[in-house]
Amino acid sequence: MSGPRPQPAWDLVVIGAGHNALVAAAYLARAGLRTLVLDRRERVGGAIDTTKLAKGIRVPTLAHTVGRLRPSVQKDLDLKRHGLSLVAPDVRVFAPSPDGSAIMLLADAEKTAVGFRIGGELRARDAEAYAPFDKRIRKLGRFLDTIGRSTPPDIESPSLGDALSALRLGSSFKALGRDGSRTILRVLPMAVADLVAESFESDALRAALAWRGVRFGAVGPWSAGTAAMLLMDGAGNDGGAAGETVFARGGPGALAAALLAAAYEAGADVRTGAEVVRITSRDGAATGVVLASGEEIKARGVVSGADPKRTLGLTDPVALGPSMGWRAGNIRTPGVVAKVNLALKRLPTFPAAAGDEAALRGRIVVAPTIDQMERAFDATKYGRWSEQPMLEATIPSLTDPSLVEGAKDGVHVMSVIAQYAPSALRDGDWSTNADAFGDAVVNVLESVAPGIRRLVSHRQVITPADLERDYGMSGGHPLHAEAGLDQFFIWRPLLGHARYRLGLQRLYLCGSGAHPGGGVTGGPGQNAAREILADLRRRN
């Protein structure tokens, strides 16, 4: 007569140690669950890492700001006590043009509008329209934040919890008022180019504002639904029209270190250099993982911080059923973003800044016009990278000298998000195109900061192929999936699998491919942990 089946050593195994996975692990461990985090890389953090570029010089490897991190995550996990120190420059966006003009967006909308009037470069109508536009973006963003904190409903068997959630969403929608409720229904499917054109006449201002509606996406400013992407970028933070610009002292890797410390303190265990190659299952439920070394780890449940395509690719297709793999293949992950990191011998000169160093402390957006942005996107449709990519750069060493404390005086680092660079190239591959694309990025910088080319002492080009190979992002997509309305809320990542439960029983998704989506928010990890704990309470 056999005895009871032995209990696994772990309640939950978490795949990956990116920020969402660490957030989920910390919450789960705080609830008393035996939680093990596994990551194939030797470092935790994934996209939020700070790495060495040259002797004495460190750079934000991928993400360069952390301002969208949920305040509730910071508070719950006591990240400040764990060493997280944030700095928010007053200038959020400096958008220079090759003609020497510039758009400056400050944290304060009224001050921004005053600056427009003083500069005399924008029409009076734009100055008058800016503060109301900022207020409208914040109001609509608050509603989307309510959606982002909600678990999508169970469309097959709605529960009392789903009904209560719907009531909360209804109340939030009602709070928009008649004008706001009509506005959000009209705005969400719009092209961001149309949204900004309704309020502003200056093409430079339109482009500076529209950038956040296309950033990280395989879309252009005239693509439908990009207005929603702009609004979602401001949900749950103090972004408004200008967007958030907040740095972590020590680079984004400092956030990863704080999350790791919080997870450890809560009782989680973390193993790096541990690549998961298979998710095991029995009777339709996840039972653990197998590592590349052959080691099998049993658990009551598996939580994946990997993207949904990669996660489902680790499971037994027979256990998933005949259609799940096909449906996963239709998740859109067309990465069009590269990252270029530069070490500079000294601070570059931007004529449009007129010697004001403070102008360079925020995000430097080089997207001069809506049409130029659209043309850059056009190249990706034909498998080509844009010869005039759109850029979002930061010079984090201006606010955080620790990044270059081991280098000569005057040295700075520049972190550049470069778009558009499609993961699938028509001619050749990224191994033969990376340097040329890096040159194109520097050429664009040269157009607004003459002489910067001569200041570059070290350069790192991270292509979509690198993002897929080294960071496990399918298609090289930094958000794990496109952020369009067709992949939002109950459709993220797939209809019927938007409640952080994916394919198998006790298999959960906590990364950017889950609702409410990508960016350094911690939202998917926090939401997923809440649902996992609810499941375990019901099971017990």
N, C-alpha and C positions, 0 to 999 in steps of 0.2 A: 504494500500500500504506500503510494508516494505521498510525501508531505507537501505543504504549501510551497508555491513557487517563490524562490528568493526575490526580495525586493531589489531593484537596481540601486547602485551606489548614489546616483544623482536623480534629483527630481526633474531637472531641466538641463539640457545641453544647448548652449547658444553658439551658433555658427557665425564666426566673424567677430571682430573687435573694433568695428567702426563706432561712431558716436551713438547711433541709435541702438546698436547691440549692447553697448556698455550701459546706456541709460536703462534699457529693459532689464539687463542683468542686475543692476543696482537695486531697482525697485523689487524685483523678484526675490533677491537675497534678503532685502530688508523685511520681506514678509515671512522669512524663516525657511525659504525653500533652498535646498541644496543645489547650487547653480554653478555650472562649469562653462567657461567661455573658451572657445578654441579659435585660433586664427593661424592661417598658413604663413603669414608674414612674421618676421622677427620682431616687429614693432606693432603696438596697438594704435588705433586711431583711424586707419584707412585714409580717407580723404582729408582728415584734419590732422596733418602731421607737419612737423618742422624738421627739416633735414639739412645736412651740411652741403653747401654748394662749393665752397673752397675753404682753405685754411682760415679759421676765425670768422667765417661767414655762413650764416644759416638763413634759410628762406622758407616761407610757407609753401610746401610742396604742391598742393592742389588748391584747396579752399584758402582764401586769404582774409576773410572776415567771418565773425561769429555772431553778428548782431541779431540774427533771427532766433537764437536759442531761447526757448520758452522760459520766461521768468519763473514759472512754477517748477520747472526742472532744476533751475539754479537754486531755488529756495529749498525744495524737498531734499535734494542731495547735498545741500550745504557746500556748494562748489567753491565759494569764496574761502571757507575754512580749509578747503583742500588745495588752496594755492591759486585759484583762478582770479586773475586781476584783469579787468576790462578797461579800455580807454576809448572814448568816443570823441573824435575831433568835431569842432563846430561845423567845418566844411564837410558836407556829405558827398557832394559831387562837384568836380571841376571838369568841365567839358570843353577843351580847347579846340579850335578849328585852325586849319592851315593858314587862313588869312589873318591870324593874330587876334581874333575875337574869342570870347569864351562865355559860357554859361556857368554861373556859380549857384549851387543850391545849398542852402544852409539848413541846420536843424530847425530853425525858427522860420516858419512860412512867411510871417509878416516882414522879418528882416530880409528875407530873400526878395520879396516884392519891392522893398525899399531899394535894395541893391540894383534891381532892374531899372528903377527910375533914375537912380544916380548915374548908372552906366550909360544910359541913353541909347543903348543898342537894341532895346526891345520897344515895341510900340506900347503906348500907355494902356491899351486894352489888355495886353498880356500881363502887365504888372497888376492891374486890377483883378484879373481873373485867377491869379496864382493861388492866393489864400483860400478862396472858395473851392477851387479844384482840390487843393490839399485836404480841406475839411471833408469833401465828398469822398475822396479816396480812403481816408481814415474810417469814415462811417461805414462804407461798404466793406472795408477790410475787417471791421469788427464782426460783422455778420458772418463773413466767411471763416473767421476764427472760431465762431461758435460751431459751424459745420466741421471744422478741422478737429475740434476737441470731441466730437461725437463719433460713436461707432456707427458705421452705415447699418441700416436695418437689415434684418433677415428677410429677404424677399420671398422665401419659400414658406416660412412659418413665423410670422411676426409675433413677438412676445409682448408682455406688459412693459418690459424695459424699452422696447422699440417704440411703443406708444408714448411713453413718458418722454423719450428723446425727441419724438416728433412734436410733442407739445412745447418742449423747450425751444426747438428750432422755430416753431410757429410764433412763439412769443418774441423771439429775437427778430424774426421777419417783420412782425407787427411793429416792433420798436423802430424800424426804419421809417415808419410813417408812409403816408400815401405816395409822396414824391419819391422817397428812397426805395420803396418796394417796386415801384414801376421802373425806376432807374436801373436797379440791379438786374431785373429780368431783361431789360433792353440791352444792358452793357455787356453782360457775360459772354454772349456769342460774338461780340464785335471784334473787328480788327483794332489793335491798339493805335494804329495810325489814324483811324477815324475818331477814336476816343479823344486823343490829344488835340486833333484838329478842331473839335467842337469848341474848345476853350481858348486855343492859342493860334496866333498868326505866324510867329517866328518859327521857321523850320528847324533852326538849331535847338530851340527850347523843346519843340515837339520831339526831336530825335533823342535828346538827353532824357526826357521822361519816358519815351517809348522803349528805350533800351531794356528796361527790366521786364517788359512784356515778351521779349524774345530771348533773353539771356538763358543759355544752356539748352535751348530748344531748337529743333530742326524746323524752324519757322521764320518767316520774315514779318515785318511790321504790318503788312497787308494781309496776313493770314488770319482767318476767322478764329476767334477764341483767344487771341493774344491779349485782349483787354482783361480777360479773366486771369491770365497768368500774371499780369501786373498787379491786380488786386490781391491775388493769393500770396504774392511776394511780400505784401504789406500786412497780411493777416497775423494778428497776435503780437505785433511789435510796434515800435514807435516810428515806423517807416514813413508813412504818408507819401506825398508825391515824390520826395527826394530819395526815399529808401533808407534802410539802416546802413550805417558805417561804424562798426565797432570792432576793435582789434583785441586779441588776447595778448597780454604781455608775455613774451617768449614765443610768440607765434601761435597758430592754431593747435600745435602739439601740446601747449599748456592746458588747453581744454581737455584733450585726450588724457593727459596725466591726471587732471582733477577727477575726471569720470572714473578712471582706473582706481584712484585712491578711494573714491566713494564706493565703488563696487567691492573692493577688498575689505573696507571697513564694515560693509554690510554682511560680509561672509562669503562672497563669491570667490571662486578660484579661476585663474586665467592662465591659459597655456598658449604660448606663441610657438611658431614653427611646427604647428600641428594642423596639417591639411586634411579636411574632411573630403572623402571621395565618394561616400555613399551614405544615404539615410536609410536605416533598416526599418522594417515594418512587419507587423503580424496582424492578421485579421483586419486589415484596413486601417491600422493605427501605427503611428511612428513609435519606434521602440528604442531608438538610439542612433549612433553613427559609427562609421568605420573610417579610420584614418589611413593615410597613404602608407604608413608603416605597417598596416595590417591590424593594428590594435582596434578592438571593438569596444565601444563605450555604451553601456545600457543607461536608459533614462526613462522617466515617466512621460516625457514629452520633449520635443525638439523645437527650438526657436531659431529661425534663420534671419540673420542680418544681411544675407546675400540678396541679390536681385531675384525677382520671381522666376525668371527663365532659368537661371543657374540653380536655384533651389529645387525646382521641379525636375531639372536634369539630374539631380542626385538621387532621385527616388526611383523605385521600381515601377516601370511603365505599366506592368500588369496590375499592380496595386492601384495605380492612378485611374485606370480605365481607358477605354478606347479613344476618347476625345480630348482629354486634358492636355496631352502633349501638343496636339494640333492647335488648341486654343492658346496655349502658352506661346507658341511660335508666332502668333498674331499680335502679341504685345509689342508695341512700337518702341524700339530702342535705337534709333538712328543717331548715334553720337556725332556732333559737329563741332566739338570744343577741344581745343588744345591748350596747353599751359606752357608759358615761356617764363623762365626765371632768370634774372640778370643780376650780376654783380657789377656795380658802377664805381669808377674811380673817384667820382665826386657827384654831388647833386646836379642833375641836368637842369638846363635853363629852358623854361617855357616862356616865350615872349608874352603870351596871353596872360600869364600870372603877374607880369609887371614887377617881378622881384619879391612878390609876397609868398614866402615859404609856406605860410599857413594854408594857402590854396592847394598845396600838394599833399596835405595830410589825410585827405579823404580818398574817395574813389575817383580816379582819373579816367573819364569815359571819352574814347575817341570814336565817335559815331556821328559825324558832322551833320548828316541829313537823313531824312526818312528814305529818300531814293537811293542814296549810297548804301544804306543798310539793306534795302531790298535787293540791290544788285549783288552785294556780297553773298546774300542768301541764294540768289539765282545760281551761282557757280556750283553749289552743292547738289542741285537737281541733276546735274550732268556729271557727277562724280569728280568734280574738280575743287581744289581748295581756292579760296578767294585770294587774289593777288593784293587786294586791299581789305584785309580782315578788319572787323570791328573789334575794338579792344576795351577791356576794363582793367586798368592797372592800379596798383597801390605801391607806395614807397614806405613800407612799414617801419623801416629803420628810422624814419623821422619821428615817430611816436614811441618807438621801442629800440633804443640804441643797443640793447643787449644782443640783438641779432648780429651785430658787426663788432662786438666788443673785442674780438681777437684780431681785428684787421687794422690797417693803417687809418689814421685820422682822415675823415672826409669821405670814407667809403660808404656806399649805400647799397641796398638791395631793392630791386623792383620785381613785383609779382604781377604777371600779365595773363589774364584770361583772354584767349584769342578765338574768335569766331568769324568765319565759318570754315571748318576743316572736316569734311565728311570722313567717317570711318572707312567706308568702301570707296576706293579711288578707281577711276576708270583706267588711268595709265599708271602702271607701276604700283608700288605699295609705299607704306610710310617709312620703311627702312631706307628708301632712296629719295624721299620727299621731305623728310623732317628738317634738314638743314635749310633747304630752300624756303620752307614755310617760316622758319625762324628768321631768315633774312627779310621776308615780307613783313613780319611783325616789326622788326627794327626799322624798316623803311617807313612804316606808318608812324612810328614814334618819332622818327627823324623829321617828319613833316610838321610836327607840332612842338618838337624840342630839338632844334637844329644842333648838330654836334654830338648827339647822344651816342651815335654809332662808335665814335672814337673813345667813349667813356666805358664801353663794355669790356670788362676783363674776363668774365666767365659767363657762359650761357648754358642753359639746360632747356631742351625742348621735349615736352611730354605730349605725345600724340594720342589720338583715340585708340590706336592699336596698343599703346603702352597702358592706357587706362583699362583696356580689356584684359591684357595679359598679366599685368602686375597688380592690378587692384580688383580684378574679377568683375568688372562692369560690362555686362553684355552689350555689344555694339559700341563700346566706349562711351556709353551714356552716363554722365555724372549724376543724373537724377534717378537712375535705375529704370526709367521709362518716361516717355514724353508726358508733359504736364497739361495736355489739352483736356477739354471738357469730356471727351470720349474716354479718358482714362483718369477720371476724378470721381471721388466719393464712391457710390456703389459699383462703379466700373473700374476701380483701382484695386488690385491689378486686373481682375476679371470679374464680370458679373457673376454673383453667387459665391465669390471668394474674397469679398471686400472687408470681412470682419476679422482679419488677421489670422484666420484659419484657412489653410491652403492645401487642398487636394486630399490629404489624409486626416484622419482624426489625430489630435494631439500634435499636429505639425502647424507651426505658427510662423507668420511673417512679421518682422519688426523693422525692416529697413525702409529706405526711401521709396521702394516700389509699392509700399502699402500706403493707405490713406493716412494723413493728408498730403503725402508726397515728399519731394526732395528738398534739399537745402539743410543748413545746419540749424535745425529746430529742436531735435529730440522728440518731436511730436509722435512719429510712428512708434518709436520705442516706448514712450510713456503710455500711449493708447493701447499698444499690444500687451504690455504688462498688466494693465487693468483687466483686459479680457481674459488673459491666461489665468489670473488669480480668480476671476469669477468662475471660470470653468472648473478649476480645482476645488473651489468651495462647493460647487454643485456635485462634483464627483465624490467628495468626502461626505 
